Amino acid sequence: MTDLEQIKDRVDIVELIQGYLRLQKSGANYKAVCPFHNEKTPSFMVSQSRQIWHCFGCGNGGDAFKFLMQIEGIEFPEALEILAKRAGIELKNFDRKSAGEKNKLYEIAELAAKFFEKQLWDSQNGRLALKYLEERGLKNETIKEWRLGFAPNTWNSLKVFLRNAGFGGDQIFKTGLTVQKSGGDYYDRFRGRIMFPISDINSRVVGFTGRIFEEVTGETEMGKYINTPQTSIYDKSKVLYGLDKARLDMRKSDSAIVVEGNMDVIMSHQAGVKNAVASSGTALTGWHLRILKRYTPNLNLCFDRDAAGETAAKRGISLALSQGFNVGLISLSAKDPADLIKEDMLKWVEASGKIQPIVQFYIERALEKFDLKTASGKKNVANEVLPVVKLVENKVEQAHWLDEVALKLRVDSKILARAMDSIKSDPLAFGAEREFEAKLDLPQGRLVLEETLLALFFKMPEKTKELEEEKGLEIFQDKLYNNIFKQIKSGQSGENQSLSVSYEDSLRLELVKFKSDEYFGDLEQKDLESEVSRLIKSLKKELILEKIKDLEIKIKETKNQSEVPSLLKEVQRFSNKLSSLV
């Protein structure tokens, strides 16, 4: 048995995907809201018996490897290593070079974390930093669990350690752990700082936050916190601090708490509120929210009570509301959760359970700021609150808050509704930063139609006889689907294809069979027949329109005018075919 087969045999796809999505039982299978495109009704299905997943909305699908590659944005060799580790399998004949440079960077980051940990516990200055952490309220077991460390106040201690471990200066630089001098040499980025390792969802160290502890020689500008810069393994817009430890509690409590600082997260977990995470030195981004929505639609924000905290909250709120989250705020008597927990742990436990709906918060804040006895005061309240109400996706909930505002302002709710409709619906109007969003390449419409028709033919192989290929018009343009179609048509069993196919194509074949069972397993014969007719007609329309478009381009580009009459004749023939399908 190959490494690949062993891994697939030991890694259950349902358990894997449950680590990322909220799966619900649906007959013999499981369903969830697809993480790869925006949808409200779950169309993402997981088959435990086939060990595959498929979204019937966007057409995406595959096995455990494909899911991990897409959800984590990694290549196959990296997915292979992660799943091998999960399965407890030591890969044989695995060429680490083929896994790419990323694995080296993960190794360097992990070694750096161990170096910083040892410095915290064993060095003289490290023990002073350890004492400071204890004074902040952290227990020793918590410090060890979160792998906190200390960066010595020297220029190259870490660099020398990593070079002695066999890593080159350029490799270390690519992890963000060193800074390059103008002369080309490198020195340690983190010096005289308490170190917080940042891990990805698989608990691999990808970066660090360093909090200043000692005055660093040679530094003129010392920020209280500095972070690893953007690297190929660390993107702050996609990493949430503590998510690897919080995700199970998020699902269990069906809510996520987002705080500002690393200490806030650690202290919250120590206090027993373990569904807390923090954005890594940046405002909440669309990527952060898409990750959080895998676990829960309920988002509770707790930001510092200062101008910067309010700005960060405002940006996060606007994006979260526009993505359909139920957003609430946690109000504190202290500056931040870490301070409150040090003062009294139970106060944080109590506060984290008292969630104020975000719209209510903005209504109350606006009422405190403006005088409702004046027309301008009412106008200002409306201007501040209505953009938030506009971002509430659910129309029933939106109507509720409009009525609330109308009651407070003593204004007809219809007038407020008209005023709200005139507001730009773009979340940017409420202070969100525009960000680049990578979009998944979804299958073309024709390919989805071909897949669905083939899935039907597995149920009704006799119907293949009714599909006559026309001159210049091959219904199944996908090579694999066309070969399967021909085998079914010739009388071979749909469940016993004798095709010699690649690993990728064998997955696609399984996905078609899965679609056949899940989509059409319970339909009556007459409904199946009706669906076959509809799909054949739709496919023919797609193909005919493409043919006509191709012919029109040929007519425009041809230099031989004698070819034009025959091309026009073909256009007419396909146009007649199209008319007959309407």
KAZIRA-V860609 format. One record per residue. N is the residue number from 1. SS is DSSP state (~ for helix, > for strand, _ for the rest). NEAR is the number of other ideal C-beta (glycine too) atoms within 8 Angstrom. Layout:
BEGIN
[[N SS NEAR] [N SS NEAR]]
END
This chain:
BEGIN
[[1 _ 4] [2 _ 5] [3 ~ 11] [4 ~ 7] [5 ~ 8] [6 ~ 11] [7 ~ 14] [8 ~ 10] [9 ~ 7] [10 ~ 8] [11 _ 12] [12 _ 7] [13 ~ 15] [14 ~ 10] [15 ~ 8] [16 ~ 14] [17 ~ 14] [18 ~ 9] [19 _ 7] [20 _ 10] [21 _ 11] [22 _ 10] [23 _ 11] [24 > 8] [25 > 6] [26 > 7] [27 _ 4] [28 _ 5] [29 > 11] [30 > 12] [31 > 11] [32 > 13] [33 _ 11] [34 _ 13] [35 _ 11] [36 _ 8] [37 _ 10] [38 _ 2] [39 _ 9] [40 _ 4] [41 _ 5] [42 _ 9] [43 _ 10] [44 > 15] [45 > 14] [46 > 14] [47 > 14] [48 _ 11] [49 _ 5] [50 _ 8] [51 _ 10] [52 > 14] [53 > 14] [54 > 13] [55 > 14] [56 _ 10] [57 _ 9] [58 _ 10] [59 _ 11] [60 _ 13] [61 > 11] [62 > 11] [63 _ 11] [64 ~ 12] [65 ~ 11] [66 ~ 11] [67 ~ 14] [68 ~ 13] [69 ~ 13] [70 ~ 11] [71 ~ 8] [72 ~ 12] [73 _ 6] [74 _ 9] [75 _ 8] [76 ~ 7] [77 ~ 10] [78 ~ 14] [79 ~ 13] [80 ~ 15] [81 ~ 12] [82 ~ 12] [83 ~ 14] [84 ~ 12] [85 ~ 7] [86 ~ 8] [87 ~ 10] [88 _ 5] [89 _ 9] [90 _ 4] [91 _ 9] [92 _ 5] [93 _ 4] [94 _ 10] [95 _ 6] [96 ~ 6] [97 ~ 5] [98 ~ 7] [99 ~ 13] [100 _ 9] [101 _ 8] [102 ~ 11] [103 ~ 12] [104 ~ 9] [105 ~ 14] [106 ~ 12] [107 ~ 9] [108 ~ 14] [109 ~ 17] [110 ~ 10] [111 ~ 12] [112 ~ 14] [113 ~ 14] [114 ~ 8] [115 ~ 12] [116 ~ 16] [117 ~ 11] [118 ~ 10] [119 ~ 13] [120 ~ 17] [121 ~ 8] [122 ~ 7] [123 _ 10] [124 ~ 5] [125 ~ 11] [126 ~ 14] [127 ~ 11] [128 ~ 9] [129 ~ 12] [130 ~ 12] [131 ~ 8] [132 ~ 10] [133 ~ 11] [134 ~ 11] [135 ~ 6] [136 _ 9] [137 _ 9] [138 _ 12] [139 _ 7] [140 ~ 7] [141 ~ 6] [142 ~ 11] [143 ~ 13] [144 ~ 7] [145 ~ 6] [146 _ 9] [147 _ 9] [148 _ 13] [149 > 15] [150 > 15] [151 > 15] [152 _ 12] [153 _ 9] [154 _ 7] [155 _ 7] [156 _ 9] [157 ~ 10] [158 ~ 15] [159 ~ 14] [160 ~ 8] [161 ~ 10] [162 ~ 14] [163 ~ 11] [164 ~ 6] [165 _ 7] [166 _ 4] [167 _ 11] [168 _ 6] [169 ~ 10] [170 ~ 6] [171 ~ 12] [172 ~ 15] [173 ~ 11] [174 ~ 10] [175 _ 13] [176 _ 12] [177 _ 16] [178 > 13] [179 > 7] [180 > 7] [181 _ 8] [182 _ 3] [183 _ 4] [184 _ 5] [185 _ 7] [186 > 11] [187 > 10] [188 > 14] [189 _ 11] [190 _ 12] [191 _ 12] [192 _ 11] [193 > 13] [194 > 13] [195 > 15] [196 > 12] [197 > 14] [198 > 13] [199 > 9] [200 _ 10] [201 _ 9] [202 _ 8] [203 _ 6] [204 _ 9] [205 > 13] [206 > 13] [207 > 16] [208 > 16] [209 > 15] [210 > 14] [211 > 9] [212 > 11] [213 _ 10] [214 _ 8] [215 _ 5] [216 _ 10] [217 _ 5] [218 _ 4] [219 _ 7] [220 _ 3] [221 _ 4] [222 _ 8] [223 _ 6] [224 _ 5] [225 > 9] [226 > 8] [227 > 11] [228 _ 13] [229 _ 5] [230 _ 6] [231 _ 12] [232 _ 7] [233 _ 11] [234 _ 12] [235 _ 7] [236 _ 12] [237 _ 9] [238 _ 9] [239 _ 13] [240 > 12] [241 > 13] [242 _ 13] [243 ~ 11] [244 ~ 10] [245 ~ 7] [246 ~ 15] [247 ~ 11] [248 ~ 6] [249 ~ 9] [250 ~ 14] [251 ~ 10] [252 ~ 7] [253 ~ 8] [254 _ 7] [255 _ 10] [256 > 14] [257 > 14] [258 > 15] [259 > 14] [260 _ 11] [261 _ 9] [262 ~ 10] [263 ~ 9] [264 ~ 15] [265 ~ 15] [266 ~ 14] [267 ~ 15] [268 ~ 16] [269 ~ 14] [270 ~ 11] [271 _ 10] [272 _ 7] [273 _ 11] [274 _ 9] [275 _ 12] [276 > 17] [277 > 15] [278 > 14] [279 > 15] [280 _ 12] [281 _ 7] [282 _ 8] [283 _ 9] [284 _ 12] [285 _ 12] [286 ~ 9] [287 ~ 11] [288 ~ 12] [289 ~ 14] [290 ~ 10] [291 ~ 10] [292 ~ 15] [293 _ 13] [294 _ 9] [295 _ 10] [296 _ 13] [297 _ 7] [298 > 10] [299 > 15] [300 > 14] [301 > 15] [302 > 13] [303 _ 10] [304 _ 8] [305 _ 7] [306 _ 7] [307 ~ 5] [308 ~ 7] [309 ~ 11] [310 ~ 10] [311 ~ 10] [312 ~ 12] [313 ~ 11] [314 ~ 10] [315 ~ 13] [316 ~ 13] [317 ~ 13] [318 ~ 15] [319 ~ 14] [320 ~ 13] [321 ~ 15] [322 ~ 10] [323 _ 10] [324 _ 8] [325 _ 12] [326 > 6] [327 > 12] [328 > 12] [329 > 12] [330 _ 13] [331 _ 6] [332 _ 11] [333 _ 5] [334 _ 9] [335 _ 7] [336 _ 13] [337 ~ 14] [338 ~ 13] [339 ~ 9] [340 ~ 14] [341 ~ 15] [342 ~ 8] [343 ~ 7] [344 _ 7] [345 ~ 8] [346 ~ 6] [347 ~ 12] [348 ~ 15] [349 ~ 11] [350 ~ 8] [351 ~ 12] [352 ~ 13] [353 ~ 6] [354 _ 8] [355 _ 8] [356 > 10] [357 > 8] [358 ~ 13] [359 ~ 12] [360 ~ 9] [361 ~ 10] [362 ~ 11] [363 ~ 14] [364 ~ 8] [365 ~ 9] [366 ~ 12] [367 ~ 10] [368 ~ 5] [369 ~ 7] [370 _ 11] [371 _ 5] [372 _ 10] [373 _ 4] [374 _ 7] [375 ~ 5] [376 ~ 7] [377 ~ 11] [378 ~ 12] [379 ~ 8] [380 ~ 11] [381 ~ 16] [382 ~ 13] [383 ~ 8] [384 ~ 13] [385 ~ 13] [386 ~ 13] [387 ~ 11] [388 ~ 15] [389 ~ 13] [390 ~ 10] [391 _ 12] [392 _ 11] [393 _ 7] [394 _ 6] [395 ~ 5] [396 ~ 6] [397 ~ 8] [398 ~ 12] [399 ~ 9] [400 ~ 8] [401 ~ 12] [402 ~ 13] [403 ~ 9] [404 ~ 11] [405 ~ 17] [406 ~ 13] [407 ~ 7] [408 ~ 10] [409 ~ 11] [410 _ 5] [411 _ 10] [412 _ 6] [413 ~ 11] [414 ~ 6] [415 ~ 9] [416 ~ 15] [417 ~ 9] [418 ~ 8] [419 ~ 10] [420 ~ 11] [421 ~ 6] [422 _ 5] [423 _ 10] [424 _ 5] [425 _ 6] [426 _ 5] [427 ~ 10] [428 ~ 10] [429 ~ 9] [430 ~ 11] [431 _ 8] [432 _ 10] [433 _ 6] [434 _ 4] [435 _ 8] [436 _ 3] [437 _ 6] [438 _ 4] [439 _ 4] [440 _ 9] [441 _ 3] [442 _ 8] [443 _ 9] [444 _ 6] [445 ~ 7] [446 ~ 11] [447 ~ 10] [448 ~ 10] [449 ~ 12] [450 ~ 14] [451 ~ 14] [452 ~ 11] [453 ~ 13] [454 ~ 13] [455 ~ 14] [456 ~ 15] [457 ~ 14] [458 ~ 12] [459 ~ 9] [460 _ 9] [461 ~ 10] [462 ~ 5] [463 ~ 11] [464 ~ 10] [465 ~ 6] [466 ~ 7] [467 _ 9] [468 _ 4] [469 _ 6] [470 > 6] [471 _ 3] [472 _ 5] [473 > 11] [474 _ 6] [475 _ 13] [476 _ 9] [477 _ 8] [478 _ 8] [479 ~ 5] [480 ~ 11] [481 ~ 12] [482 ~ 11] [483 ~ 9] [484 ~ 14] [485 ~ 13] [486 ~ 8] [487 ~ 11] [488 ~ 12] [489 ~ 10] [490 _ 6] [491 _ 4] [492 _ 9] [493 _ 5] [494 _ 12] [495 _ 6] [496 _ 6] [497 _ 10] [498 _ 6] [499 _ 10] [500 _ 3] [501 _ 7] [502 _ 5] [503 ~ 5] [504 ~ 6] [505 ~ 10] [506 ~ 9] [507 ~ 13] [508 ~ 9] [509 ~ 13] [510 ~ 10] [511 ~ 13] [512 ~ 14] [513 ~ 13] [514 ~ 14] [515 ~ 14] [516 ~ 14] [517 ~ 8] [518 ~ 12] [519 ~ 9] [520 ~ 13] [521 _ 8] [522 _ 3] [523 _ 7] [524 _ 5] [525 ~ 5] [526 ~ 6] [527 ~ 8] [528 ~ 13] [529 ~ 10] [530 ~ 8] [531 ~ 11] [532 ~ 14] [533 ~ 8] [534 ~ 8] [535 ~ 12] [536 ~ 12] [537 ~ 9] [538 ~ 9] [539 ~ 13] [540 ~ 12] [541 ~ 10] [542 ~ 11] [543 ~ 12] [544 ~ 13] [545 ~ 9] [546 ~ 9] [547 ~ 12] [548 ~ 12] [549 ~ 8] [550 ~ 8] [551 ~ 12] [552 ~ 9] [553 ~ 8] [554 ~ 10] [555 ~ 11] [556 ~ 6] [557 ~ 6] [558 _ 10] [559 _ 4] [560 _ 5] [561 ~ 6] [562 ~ 5] [563 ~ 9] [564 ~ 9] [565 ~ 7] [566 ~ 7] [567 ~ 12] [568 ~ 9] [569 ~ 8] [570 ~ 11] [571 ~ 12] [572 ~ 8] [573 ~ 8] [574 ~ 12] [575 ~ 9] [576 ~ 8] [577 ~ 12] [578 ~ 12] [579 ~ 7] [580 ~ 6] [581 ~ 9] [582 _ 4]]
END
